[in-house]
Amino acid sequence: MTDRDALKRQVGEIAAALVEDGMVVGLGTGSTAACFIDSLAARVRGGLNIIGIPTSERSAAQAQAGGITLGSFATHRHIDIAIDGADEISKATLDLTKGLGVALLREKIVASAARRLVIIADDEKLVDHLCQRCPVPVEITQFGWELTQSRLADLGADAVRRITPGGAPYITDGGNFIIDCAFPTMPDAAALEARMKLTVGVIETGFFIGMAERAIIAGANGITQLTK
């Protein structure tokens, strides 16, 4: 285990300590979120009683293997706390981009239902503005994807359909395509997201604007916490 891996596990433990008995918990997706799920599962085995709502099939499988009881929005309309990772975190605002792990739609549904969204990540994810280090993913319908891709490009994006290492289109858990949209300069993210979501064929964007209340960051100098 590298020092960074150890810090990610420490961040996961800190996040798991925020969970209280009886909570409904959003379970994020990604390598750092996996550390949180491991730590939460250890607390469950120690007697903590919670319900988890996962953001991906991968997180669901990990949670079940760890003994976490899973629920759904059929019986739980609200989530007490969601813990998830991010691809980019704005230092000034805690606005996020997410979705490089192909779970952005489910992640956003869970985040929107959560009373609290806490982000856990390493310090490489901190940026001065969104789309600085990676494109923003946009989940779109398979039907007419070429037209949707073209319309996203008309917004100023270098819009590329995501492909698997084997050369096939990447398919999300919801059965959709991902278009990765890189911008040479970053306009107002909230305004850009609004324009993207008016595009027919767009299901959801990887912008998470104004949703996170805290970020717990693992870095070379240890653990830091950012709040709004």
C-alpha positions in Angstrom: 0.0 0.0 0.0 1.4 3.4 -1.0 1.2 6.5 1.3 -1.5 7.9 -0.9 -3.5 4.6 -0.6 -3.1 4.8 3.2 -4.4 8.4 3.2 -7.4 7.4 1.1 -8.2 4.7 3.6 -7.9 7.3 6.4 -10.2 9.7 4.5 -12.7 6.8 4.2 -12.5 6.1 7.9 -13.2 9.8 8.7 -16.2 9.8 6.4 -17.5 6.6 7.9 -17.4 8.2 11.3 -19.9 10.8 10.2 -22.5 8.1 9.7 -24.9 7.6 12.7 -27.1 4.8 13.7 -30.4 4.6 11.8 -29.2 6.7 8.8 -29.9 6.2 5.2 -26.6 6.6 3.5 -25.7 7.3 -0.2 -22.7 5.1 -1.2 -20.5 6.7 -3.8 -18.4 5.2 -6.6 -14.7 5.2 -7.2 -11.5 4.2 -5.5 -11.8 6.6 -2.6 -15.5 5.9 -2.1 -14.6 2.2 -2.0 -12.4 2.9 1.0 -15.3 4.6 2.7 -17.6 1.6 2.0 -15.0 -0.7 3.5 -14.8 1.4 6.7 -18.6 1.7 6.8 -18.9 -2.1 6.5 -16.6 -2.6 9.4 -18.8 -0.3 11.5 -21.9 -2.3 10.4 -20.2 -5.5 11.5 -19.6 -3.8 14.8 -23.3 -3.2 15.3 -24.1 0.0 13.3 -27.6 -0.1 11.8 -27.9 1.7 8.5 -29.4 1.4 5.1 -27.2 2.0 2.0 -28.3 3.3 -1.3 -25.5 2.7 -3.9 -24.7 4.8 -6.9 -23.4 2.0 -9.0 -23.6 -1.8 -9.4 -20.0 -2.0 -8.3 -20.7 -0.2 -5.1 -23.8 -2.2 -4.5 -21.8 -5.5 -4.8 -19.0 -4.2 -2.5 -21.6 -3.1 0.1 -23.5 -6.3 0.0 -20.3 -8.3 0.4 -19.4 -6.2 3.4 -22.8 -6.9 5.1 -24.4 -3.5 4.5 -28.2 -3.7 4.0 -29.2 -2.0 0.8 -32.4 0.0 0.2 -33.9 2.0 -2.7 -36.0 5.1 -3.4 -39.1 2.9 -3.5 -39.0 2.9 0.4 -36.6 5.8 1.2 -37.3 9.1 -0.4 -34.5 11.0 1.4 -30.9 10.2 2.2 -29.4 11.5 5.4 -25.8 11.7 4.2 -24.1 10.8 0.9 -20.4 10.1 0.7 -18.8 10.2 -2.7 -15.7 11.0 -4.7 -15.2 13.6 -7.4 -13.1 14.1 -10.5 -12.6 17.8 -9.8 -13.3 20.0 -6.8 -13.3 23.8 -7.1 -11.3 25.1 -4.2 -13.4 28.3 -3.9 -16.9 26.9 -4.2 -16.8 23.1 -3.7 -18.6 22.8 -7.0 -17.7 19.5 -8.7 -17.3 17.5 -11.8 -18.0 13.8 -11.6 -18.6 10.9 -14.0 -15.3 9.7 -15.2 -16.3 6.4 -13.5 -19.5 6.2 -15.6 -21.9 6.5 -12.7 -22.8 10.2 -12.9 -26.6 9.8 -13.4 -27.0 7.6 -10.3 -24.5 9.7 -8.4 -26.5 12.8 -9.1 -29.9 11.3 -8.2 -28.4 10.2 -4.9 -26.7 13.5 -4.2 -29.9 15.4 -5.0 -31.8 13.3 -2.4 -29.2 13.8 0.3 -29.5 16.2 3.1 -25.7 16.3 3.3 -23.2 15.5 0.5 -19.6 15.0 1.7 -16.9 14.5 -0.9 -13.7 12.5 -0.2 -10.8 12.7 -2.6 -7.1 13.2 -2.9 -5.6 16.6 -3.4 -4.9 16.1 -7.1 -8.7 16.7 -7.6 -8.5 20.3 -6.3 -8.7 22.9 -9.1 -9.1 26.6 -9.5 -12.0 26.2 -11.9 -13.9 23.2 -13.3 -12.8 21.5 -16.5 -9.2 22.5 -15.6 -7.8 18.9 -15.4 -10.4 16.8 -17.1 -13.5 17.0 -19.4 -17.0 17.1 -18.0 -18.9 13.9 -18.8 -22.4 14.2 -20.2 -24.7 11.1 -20.2 -26.9 10.9 -23.3 -29.4 8.6 -25.0 -28.0 6.1 -27.4 -30.7 7.0 -30.0 -29.5 10.0 -32.0 -26.3 10.2 -30.2 -24.5 11.7 -33.2 -26.9 14.7 -33.2 -26.6 15.2 -29.5 -22.8 15.1 -29.7 -22.9 17.7 -32.5 -25.1 20.0 -30.4 -22.8 19.7 -27.4 -19.9 20.6 -29.7 -21.9 23.7 -30.8 -21.6 24.9 -27.2 -17.8 25.1 -27.6 -16.9 21.7 -26.4 -14.4 19.2 -27.8 -17.1 16.5 -27.5 -15.9 12.9 -27.7 -17.9 9.8 -27.2 -16.2 7.6 -24.6 -14.9 4.3 -25.8 -13.8 1.2 -23.9 -10.2 -0.1 -24.2 -11.6 -2.7 -26.5 -13.0 -0.1 -28.9 -16.7 -0.4 -28.0 -18.9 2.5 -26.9 -18.9 2.9 -23.1 -22.3 2.0 -21.7 -23.4 3.3 -18.3 -25.3 1.3 -15.7 -28.4 3.0 -17.1 -27.7 1.8 -20.6 -26.6 5.2 -22.0 -23.6 6.7 -23.8 -21.1 9.2 -22.3 -19.8 12.2 -24.2 -16.7 13.8 -22.6 -16.8 17.5 -23.1 -13.5 19.4 -22.8 -13.5 23.2 -23.0 -10.5 25.4 -23.9 -11.6 28.0 -21.4 -14.2 27.6 -18.7 -17.3 29.7 -18.8 -19.8 29.9 -16.0 -20.3 26.3 -15.1 -23.9 26.8 -13.8 -24.9 28.6 -17.0 -23.2 26.0 -19.2 -24.9 23.2 -17.4 -28.3 24.8 -17.9 -27.6 25.1 -21.7 -26.5 21.5 -21.8 -29.6 20.2 -20.1 -31.8 22.0 -22.7 -30.2 19.9 -25.4 -32.5 17.1 -26.5 -30.8 13.8 -25.9 -28.9 14.9 -22.8 -30.0 13.0 -19.7 -27.6 14.5 -17.1 -24.3 16.3 -16.9 -21.3 15.7 -14.6 -21.5 19.2 -13.1 -22.5 19.1 -9.4 -23.1 22.8 -8.7 -23.8 23.9 -5.1 -24.4 20.4 -3.8 -21.4 19.5 -1.6 -21.2 20.8 2.0 -17.7 19.5 2.8 -14.7 17.9 1.1 -12.3 15.7 3.1 -9.0 15.7 1.2 -6.0 13.3 1.4 -2.7 14.9 0.4 1.1 14.6 0.9 0.8 16.7 4.1 -2.1 14.6 5.5 -5.8 15.2 5.8 -7.5 18.6 5.3 -11.2 19.5 5.3 -12.8 22.2 3.2 -16.3 23.6 3.9 -18.4 26.2 2.1 
